[in-house]
Amino acid sequence: MMTISDLLKKLVEEIVSRVPLRVLSTWKNWNTLSKSQSFAKMHTGEQGELRMAVLMDYNLSLASVFINGDQPSIKPQGKVSCLDEQVKISQVFHCEGLLLCVLEEDDTKVVVCNPYLGQTRCIESRYSHRPNRWDRFTYALGYEDKKSCRKLKFLRFIDKYYNAKEDQFFWYEIYDFDSGLWKTLELNPHWRILFGTCGVSLKGNTYLPASKRSASKSYSEDELEDLDDHIICFDFTSESFGPLLRLPFDAGVDDYVNLSCVGEEKLAVTLTHNEVNPYEIDVWIATKIEAEEVLWSKFLKVDTAPNFYMIPCTGFFIDEEKKVVMGFAEDRHKTFNILGEDGYFRKLDFGERAYRNCRPQACSYVPSLMQVKQPLASGGQSKQQSDLEKRRYDQNMSRLLALEEKRAEEEERRN
């Protein structure tokens, strides 16, 4: 039987749940109240609700997906209000309530925000990353997990691979939120990460599809090496990559691999068949991830024909209880698809796409109290890089552009 004290507690939780968290976090009783399960439910969502950040037509918004049998629904939560309405976003990545936003028209900075707290931080890039309007960098957000706090860091890198040892180019750098400093990482990779690959953050680290690096293939054979047959983890504490971890399948030449998370505890991977059956998708969930070993369990196999062809790198979601996989399709419309066993297929249409070049993207979003710390008053190291390192970067980028032009000319002669 519910008592008066229980009713009063629920009334307080209901009232306080409507107050912005940036105000609540200053309240002396906040820590006690925030541990209440019923209060946490009010802030983190209803049962069966999947929250996501959605990038459409260069605009970032939040939405909730509800899987209700034959009538699933999406409830828009509005644009991320802490971002400038005029800014255009080309990519978005999630890390425990924080969103890393890559800007479409400004190659001098990226933006990290916490929509729940309304906090943002602009990070100035050390170097231009869009020669000829092409973004060559891969991005990741994570943190060093200390006992007292989580030390946020931002990784970006270029990994370009051709057919010979001298035709390989890579550049890794990391930004520390606490110090406001950039640092170039001296790595000699035994792996390769394809351009355009999307990683996912899990427990502060970032996982990316990868494969072994080779330096002895011809162009035609090299194309056969464009396979994501492993994953690799970047550890933000040690600021280094771990060993290659084998995926539970052999990807074909034109098959696609895409990563996602199941909640905050598990990693998931999809294999989209293009070479043999372009409408078949296999879904696996990792049951164990350690430095030297990863174990996988087959979760789902769906045949999407004749509904659509799921293109990779747009993000996907899994509902373990409902046993469905969800994601955007690559078409002229903003179509969000939900697939399950026995031919289950439902779609939710967001309307016509305004920009064909901006592929719809979605990533899991979990509200968080993680603070987005502001830069040091000194402005950090972004303006104080040595002339030697700047010359090194420019020389390497010039070499990369020359290699791309050379390969384009050779391909044109072959055709």
N, C-alpha and C positions, 0 to 999 in steps of 0.2 A: 504494500500500500504506500502511495506517495504521501510524504509529509509536507508540512508548510515550508520547512527548510529546503526540501527538494524543489518545491515550486519557486521559491525565492532564488535559488541557485540557477535554475533554468531561465528565469526571467532576466537575471543579471547577464547570463551568457548570451541571451537573445539580443539584449540592448547593446552589449559591448561588441558583439559580432558585426554590428553595423558601423562601428567606428574604425577609421583607417588605421592600419597596423603601425604606420610611422608615428601615430599619436599614442597608440596603446603601448608601444615598446618603451615609452618613458614612464609608464605607470608602475609604481612599486609592487603591485600585486600581479603584474603581468605574467611573470614566470610561473606562478602557481596556476593561474587561470588557463594559460596556454597549454598546460599538460592535461587538461580535461578532455576526454575523448569526445564528448558531445560538442564541446566548443570547437575542437579540431575539425569535426565533421562539417560544421557550419562554414568554416573557412576553406576546407579542402575539397568540398563538393559532396554531392549526394551519392548514394550507393549506385554503382553501375554507370557513373558519370566519368567520361574520359575527357580531360582538358587538354587543349592543344593550342599552340601558336600557329597562325596561318598567314602565309605570305602570298598575296595575290595582287597582281598589277602594281608591284613595287610598294604595296601598303601592308603593314603588319598589324594583325588584330588577334584577339583571343576568341575561342569558341569552345563549346562543350558538345560532345557526342553522346547520345543515349541509344543503346541497343535494346529496342523493345520488340523483339520477335520480328514480325513481318512489317512493322512500322517504325524503323529507326528514325531518329531526328537529330538535327543539329541546332543548337541554340547559340546564336552569335552573342558575344560579350562586348563587342565594340572594339575600336582601334586602341592600340597601346597609347594611352594619353600622355605619357611622359616623353614621347618622341616628338620632334618637330614635325608638324603636319606636312611641311613642304619637302621633307627628305624622302628620297627614293631608296628602297632597300632591295638588294639583289640576292642576298643569302641570309639565312638565320640559323643559329645553332643554340641549343638549350643545354644548360648545366645547372641542375637543381634550383630552378626558379629564376636563373639569370639567362638573359638572351643576348647573344653576340650578333650584332647586325653589321653586315658588310654593305657599304653604301654603293649605289649604282653610279653616281655621277661625280663622286669626290674620292679621288685615290689617295688623299692625304691622311685619312683617318677612318677608324671604325668606332662603333658605339656599343657599349655594354649597358644593359638596363635591367632593373628589377621592377616589372610592372606592378607587383603587389605593394611595394613600398614607394613607388613613384620616383625611384632614383635612377640617374643616368650618369655615364662617364664617357667622354670622348677620348680616344687614344690616338695620338698622332703617329703616323707611320714614319719610319726613318727614311724610307725610299719609296719612290713611285712604284706601284705594283701593276700598272696597266699600260705597258708600252703597246702602242697600236690598238688601244681600247680592249685588250685581252687580259683578264685577270689570271695570272699564272700561279697565284698562291693558293694553298690549302690552309684552312683555319681550324683551330681547336681551342676550347676554353676548359680550364680545369683548376684544380687547387692542390696545394700542399697541405695535407691534413695534420695540423699540429694539435697538441693536447688542449691548448687554450683557445685556438681559433683556426679558421681555414684561410690559408694564404692564397689568394686568387692569382692565377697566371694565365697568360694568353700566348698561344703558340701559332706561328705561321711559317710556312715553308714552301719551297719550290722543289719538285722532284721531276726532272725531265730525263728520259731514258731513250737512247737511240741504239745503234747496232754495234758500237765499238766503245772501248773503255774511254778513249779521248772524247767521245761524243756524249758523255753523261754530265749532267749539271744538277747540282743540288745546293740549296741554301736554307739553313734552319736558324730561326731566331725566336727568342722568348721575351715576354714583357712581364715584369713583376709589378703588381698593383701597389704593394706597400712602398717600394722604393721609387716607383715611377721610372725605372731604368730598363732599357733594352739590352739584350746580350745575344751575341752570335754564338750558336752552339757548334762546336767542332766535332762533327760526326763523320764516320766513314761507313755509310750504310751497306748492310748486307741484304737489304730489302729494297723494294720499289713500290711506290704508291702512285697509282694512276692519277693523272690530272682530272679534276672534277669529282674525285672521290669524296663522299660525305662520311665523316666519322661521327661517333656518338659518345657522349660522356656518361660514365658509370662510376659512382663512388669517387669522383674527383679525377679519374684518369680518362683518357680518350682512346677508343679502339677504332681502327681503320682497316678496311680490306687491303691486302697487300700480297705480294708474290716475291719470289727469289729474284735477286738482281743477277743478270748475266751480261757478259761483255764479249761474247764470241759468236753471235748470231748474225746472219745476213738479214737484209730488210724483210724478205719474205718469211724467213723463219722467225724473225723477231716479232712479227705480228702474232705468231702463235703463242708468244710468251705474254701477251696482254691478258693474263688470266688472274683473277682475284681468288687464289686457291688457299690463302691463309688470312689470318687477321694478325695485327700487331698492336701492342699497347704502348702508348706514351705515358710514362710515369712522371707527373708534375713535381713529385718530391725529389727524385734523382735527376730530373730533367734529361731523361734518356729513354730510348726505345728498348723494349724487351725482345725476347726471341720470337721468331715467327711461329704461330700456333695454327695447326692444320684445321681447315674447315671440314665438315662431314660429307663433302661431295667433291666431285671433279667437275669444274666449270668448263663448258665448251668455249670455243673461240668467241662467239657472239652472245654467250650467256651473260647475264647481269647479276651482280651480287650487291645486296643492300643490307645495311645494319640498322637496328633499332634497339630500344630497351623495353622490357616488360616491367613496368613500375620503376622502382629504384634499386632492384636487386638482381635482375637477370638481363642477359644479352640475347638478342634474337637476330636471325639472319634469314633472308629470302634468296632463293635462286630462281630467277626468271629465265625460263628456257626460250631461246631464240633460234638456236641452230636446229633442234629436233622438233620441238613442239612450242611454237611462240605464244601459246596461250596457257601454258602450264606453270604453276608456281609452287615450289616446295618451301615450307617454313620450318625452321628448327629453332629450339630454345636451348641455351647453354645451361646445363645443370651444375657445372663446376668450372671455375676459371681460376687457375693458379699460374705462377710464372712459367712453369715448364709443361703445363698440361691443361687442356680444356676438353670437357665432355659435353656431348650434345644429345638431345632427344628430339626425335621427329614429332612435330606438333600438328602439322596440317599439310595437305596436298590439295590444291584446288585447280580446276580447269575453267578458265575464264571464257573460253569460246562459247558462243559467238559474241560475247558482250563487249569486251575491250581488250587491249593489249597494255599491260601495266609497264610503264617505263620506269627505270630505276632512278635513284637519287632524288626522289620527290618526297621521301619519308613514308613510313608505314607504321601501323599500330596493330597491337594484338590484344584481344580480350580473351584471356584464358578460360574464363567461366563460360562465355557464350561460344567459344571456339570459332572465332572469326578473325580475319585479317582485313585491314582497312588502309586505304590510301587514295591519292589522286591519280586519275588517268590523264594521259597526254592526248588531249583533243582540243578543239576550239572552245569548248565550254569548261567551266570550273566544276568538274564532276568528281565528287567524292564517292568512292566505291566501297562496299562492304561485301566480303565474300566468305563463304563457309562451306561446310560439307554438303554432299548430296545436291550440288547445283545451287545452293543458296546464293542469291545475288540481289543486292539492293543498291540504288544510287541516289545521291542527293545532289541536286544541281544548283550551283551558285550563280548561274547566269552566263552570259557571254564574256569572254576574255577581251579586255581592252588592248593588251599587249601580247602578241604572239611570242615574243622573245623572252617574256618573263613566265617561266614554268611555275605553276602552282606548287607550293611547298608547305609541308606541315611537319611540326615536330612536337613531341610530348612536352607538356608544360605543367609543372607542379609548383604552386605558390610557395614562396620561401621567405624567411626572415634574414637570409644572407645579405650583408651590407655590401653596397658598391662603394668602396672607399674612394675619396677624391684624391687627386694628385698632390704631390708635395708642392709647397709654395715656390720652390726653386724651379719647378717645371720639369724636373727629372733630367734624364740623359738624352732625350730625343733630339735636342738642339746642340748637343755637345759631342757628337761622334767624331772620332779622329779622321783626318784626311786620308790616312792609310786605309782604313776599313771602307770608307766611301769609295775610294778608287778601286778597291778589290771588288766591291759589289758591282760597280759600273763596268769593269772589265769582264766579269762573269756574265752579266746580262748582255753585253755586246756579243760575247761568244755564243750565248744561247740564241740570240736573234739571227746570227750568221748561220748557225746550224739549222735553224728552222727554214731559212731561205734556201740553203743548200739542199735540204731534203725535199722541199717543195719543187725545186727545179728538177731533181732526179725523178720524182714521181710524174711530173709533167712530161719528161722525155719518155718514160716507160709507157705512158698512156698515148 
